[in-house]
Amino acid sequence: MAITDQATALVQAGVPVIRLAAGEPDFGTPVPIAEAGIDAIRQGYTRYTPNAGTLELREAICHKFQEENGLSYTPDQILVSNGAKQCILQAVLAVCSPGDEVIIPAPYWVSYPEMARLADATPVIVPTHIDNDFLLRPEALAAQLSEKSRLLILCSPSNPTGSVYPKELLQQIADVVKRFPRLLVLSDEIYEHIIYPPAKHTSFAALPGMWERTLTVNGFSKAFAMTGWRLGYLGGPKHFVSACGKIQSQSTSGASSISQKVGLAALALGFAGGEEVATMVKAFRERRDYLVLSFGELDGVKISEPQGAFYLFMDFSSYYGSEVEGFGVIKDSESLCRYLLDRAQVAVVPGGAFGDDNCIRISYAAALPTLQEAAEKIKKAVELLRPSVAV
Ligand SMILES: Cc1ncc(COP(=O)(O)O)c(C=O)c1O
């Protein structure tokens, strides 16, 4: 937030800041989907819907889960909410009691630990390592588990790292989960469709024995460029889903009637969003390839090539300790991001916010020429931090 505020102040002062901090696609909602929203309004589809979402949308979501994820849910095992964020919060509130532990691999999406705290539960952060593509090791998980462990939150493809969990690794994690009967898994699959083959998405609930133990969260914001429509959903065993629904019915009630019609149109685009989504994913992939290559030229920077989502999470810690005239010491990810904003006029997010202070997160939800300009500026600014190493 501090960096965003500073970036906004600079923009207001007329400085041409390149913003690569956003967690949303730079594309507009695909036209056929958006048109469904206009039609919904014209047809007067503007009233309250059932709290859990319209039956037609929940049926379409069940169909999607079956076709794309090999998961069998019935409409009463689905809750549609105002964004995946609401699904996750409600799930955490519904299943956690004070004193329970929520296991969160780091780097994590910023909201997970705060949601655990909102439920008076204790976030237990399990670090992962860039050399291991930021993937949770089953042994590291097992070492943190006890009878207090209530919820493990997995995010694949991941924000902020872009890592994708291979099926075999998820299976090993499931084997650990099986040993702790109180432990549930919240599988955040919101970046499912933004994935770069050969990486493949696996739904945790589809692993043997895990359906009963898993709450699967997904949504429309990222793959369908629908962040402003606020539409997400959760699938899981009925008793958990109806507990989440109770929280929703006493807070926001059902999602927007118009957005639910739009969600139906998005699912009607076909497997994995069809051509519309494939076009966006192709653009993300080109940008990823460019950035990985470009930053790969920089000495001392560690990169784990993202396999999904639209973020690059790079380790710049070898530059920490550098002193810059007129700026001060770059001592952590926050000061590095302030430096990049100040000297390169590029806004990126400090890794400390995601539980890994060695890194910074660049969102590549921006056009390629913008990314090219940003990468050049960042590299120039970073090269000033150290005398270049003689070859
Ligand atoms: C990992 C992850 N999960 C969930 C969300 C929430 O998405 P929404 O509430 O827009 O559906 C986001 C958005 O940034 C995210 O990055």
The ligand as an SDF file (V2000), in Angstrom:
LIG
                    3D

 16 16  0  0  0  0  0  0  0  0999 V2000
   -4.5480  -15.9890   -5.1100 C   0  0  0  0  0  0  0  0  0  0  0  0
   -5.7830  -15.1750   -5.1740 C   0  0  0  0  0  0  0  0  0  0  0  0
   -6.9130  -15.6720   -4.6700 N   0  0  0  0  0  0  0  0  0  0  0  0
   -8.0590  -14.9860   -4.6850 C   0  0  0  0  0  0  0  0  0  0  0  0
   -8.1280  -13.7200   -5.2280 C   0  0  0  0  0  0  0  0  0  0  0  0
   -9.4520  -13.0010   -5.1710 C   0  0  0  0  0  0  0  0  0  0  0  0
  -10.0510  -12.8390   -6.3790 O   0  0  0  0  0  0  0  0  0  0  0  0
  -11.5020  -12.2180   -6.5590 P   0  0  0  0  0  0  0  0  0  0  0  0
  -12.0270  -11.8490   -5.2050 O   0  0  0  0  0  0  0  0  0  0  0  0
  -11.3390  -11.0310   -7.4370 O   0  0  0  0  0  0  0  0  0  0  0  0
  -12.3300  -13.2840   -7.1970 O   0  0  0  0  0  0  0  0  0  0  0  0
   -6.9690  -13.1500   -5.7630 C   0  0  0  0  0  0  0  0  0  0  0  0
   -6.9920  -11.7720   -6.3020 C   0  0  0  0  0  0  0  0  0  0  0  0
   -6.0100  -11.0790   -6.3460 O   0  0  0  0  0  0  0  0  0  0  0  0
   -5.7780  -13.8970   -5.7500 C   0  0  0  0  0  0  0  0  0  0  0  0
   -4.6370  -13.4030   -6.2720 O   0  0  0  0  0  0  0  0  0  0  0  0
  1  2  1  0
  2  3  1  0
  2 15  2  0
  3  4  2  0
  4  5  1  0
  5  6  1  0
  5 12  2  0
  6  7  1  0
  7  8  1  0
  8  9  2  0
  8 10  1  0
  8 11  1  0
 12 13  1  0
 12 15  1  0
 13 14  2  0
 15 16  1  0
M  END
$$$$
